[in-house]
Amino acid sequence: MSAETFLLPDLGEGLTDVEVVRWLVAEGDVVAVDQIVVEVETAKSVVDVPTPFAGRVATLHAAEGETVLTGKPLITVTAAESAPEPAAAPVQPDAADSPEAEAYREEEQAGSGNVLIGYGTPASTGSGRRRRPRPSGQPDPAPATAAPEPAPEPEPAAAAAADEKPGARRGVPQVVSPLVRRLAREKGVDLHGLTAANGGGVITRAHVELAAAEPAAPDSAAEPVAPAASPSGERRIPLNGFRRAVSAALSRSRSEIPEATVWVDVDATPLVELRESTRTASDPGPGLLAYLARFVVAGLRQYPVLNSRLDTERQEIVEHDRVNLGLAVQSDRGLVVPAVLGAETMTTEQLDREIRAVTARAREGRASAEELSAGTFTLNNYGGFRVDGSAAIINHPQVAILGFGRILDRPWVVDGEIVVRKITQMSFVFDHRVCDGGTASGFIRAVADAIEDPASAIPRL
């Protein structure tokens, strides 16, 4: 019997491992070339992985929740002719309002992941995600990681109910978003018990949050909990793939880059007034971050060495011809830095639309690999966390990062008078190997001057 084993491909950026989030097929299923067979989570995002082989699934080489190294076996498929096709199930028309369709829509809205670019073609239908209905009374094959248990033949009604769930398998909760699964693992929520409490419906993030807030009910059948390893009752949390990648990147930045920081307090009152003057009942206009992004792009045009990377092997500063403006975004998975690609070509309104779109994708885990890796300079709005300043770490291999604190009403001297103004603090961290303090100070003042006098700065941009 001929068999083909699909080895986990390099999913980009030198990632060495992934975590299996959800298998969309089981051993014994027949699959086609480019069919999505598994969802995996990398250090960057959740990715759909298609199979390059057609045939019958012989082996799933990892269980859900396990880690697979790049280049190691993921799935083995035997030739289709080596095993007979199962009897064809009666074709049922898709029902737009069926529970399966509704679950599929919720999954897409929750941001289940990105199609792996370069491996397979995403389908517009749900064929790669939803399992083919089986004839009434025919049970699904057991998952690869658990031996089948003897059980009575299911009644037709029970089998039909199981077929309504995408990828239904015995004991698998109805959770269509891998982000919800991860949240449940982090908060210690039992999804099986939550499924029963939810009446078998689709479990969302709100259900998990609510369950995590409630005290756990005693379970007499549960195994006794082992005492803490130390009298202090400390809790150990293993670093997941995402945190390991973040840790490695930040450690590399701090160990390789001799960074320096400059900062300045800025009177943002004119910018706030300009932003408010553009708002109407029907159009809120660009947000403050879009204006700041526009000023940053203009500053990088004036000081292009800050939109660069350092080639240490050739001892060269490599200036980029595009400004891919990275934006620090806090998501459920941690801090990510997606980029607005080609920001130097955009107006303030265009920047506003792209900033809102790319940050939304990042929070939902749907940012593309290019968006997450192509940034050439980072803008960090840590004022959203209600803090005033930060000595940020440069996002290697970039050479600088600019941050803004919260805008506060403070006493300020204007024309010899003390008045209340809206003040924010800018902090600029730069790689001292590519420029000196004069260049860094010139850049931060160019941005600050535009904030303090936007009416005259915008026409010159």
Stockholm file with secondary structure:
# STOCKHOLM 1.0

chainA/1-461         MSAETFLLPDLGEGLTDVEVVRWLVAEGDVVAVDQIVVEVETAKSVVDVPTPFAGRVATLHAAEGETVLTGKPLITVTAAESAPEPAAAPVQPDAADSPEAEAYREEEQAGSGNVLIGYGTPASTGSGRRRRPRPSGQPDPAPATAAPEPAPEPEPAAAAAADEKPGARRGVPQVVSPLVRRLAREKGVDLHGLTAANGGGVITRAHVELAAAEPAAPDSAAEPVAPAASPSGERRIPLNGFRRAVSAALSRSRSEIPEATVWVDVDATPLVELRESTRTASDPGPGLLAYLARFVVAGLRQYPVLNSRLDTERQEIVEHDRVNLGLAVQSDRGLVVPAVLGAETMTTEQLDREIRAVTARAREGRASAEELSAGTFTLNNYGGFRVDGSAAIINHPQVAILGFGRILDRPWVVDGEIVVRKITQMSFVFDHRVCDGGTASGFIRAVADAIEDPASAIPRL
#=GR chainA/1-461 SS CCEEEEECCCCSTTCCEEEEEEESCCTTCEECTTCEEEEEECSSCEEEEECSCCEEEEEECSCTTCEEETTSEEEEEECGGGSCCCCCCCCCCCCTTSHHHHHHHHHHHHTCCEECTTSSCCCSSSTTTSCCCCCTTCCCCCCTTSCCCCCCCCCHHHHHHHHTSTTCCTTCCCCCCHHHHHHHHHHTCCHHHHHHHTTTCCCCHHHHHHHHHSCCCCCTTSCCCCCCSSTTCCCCCCCCHHHHHHHHHHHHHHHHCCEEEEEEEEECHHHHHHHHHTCCSSCCCCCHHHHHHHHHHHHHHHSGGGSEEEETTTTEEEECSSCCEEECEEETTEEECCEETTGGGCCHHHHHHHHHHHHHHHHTTCCCHHHHHCCSEEEECGGGGTCSCCCCCCCTTCSEEEEECCCEEEEEEETTEEEEEEEEEEEEEEETTTCCHHHHHHHHHHHHHHHHSHHHHGGGC
#=GC SS_cons         CCEEEEECCCCSTTCCEEEEEEESCCTTCEECTTCEEEEEECSSCEEEEECSCCEEEEEECSCTTCEEETTSEEEEEECGGGSCCCCCCCCCCCCTTSHHHHHHHHHHHHTCCEECTTSSCCCSSSTTTSCCCCCTTCCCCCCTTSCCCCCCCCCHHHHHHHHTSTTCCTTCCCCCCHHHHHHHHHHTCCHHHHHHHTTTCCCCHHHHHHHHHSCCCCCTTSCCCCCCSSTTCCCCCCCCHHHHHHHHHHHHHHHHCCEEEEEEEEECHHHHHHHHHTCCSSCCCCCHHHHHHHHHHHHHHHSGGGSEEEETTTTEEEECSSCCEEECEEETTEEECCEETTGGGCCHHHHHHHHHHHHHHHHTTCCCHHHHHCCSEEEECGGGGTCSCCCCCCCTTCSEEEEECCCEEEEEEETTEEEEEEEEEEEEEEETTTCCHHHHHHHHHHHHHHHHSHHHHGGGC
//
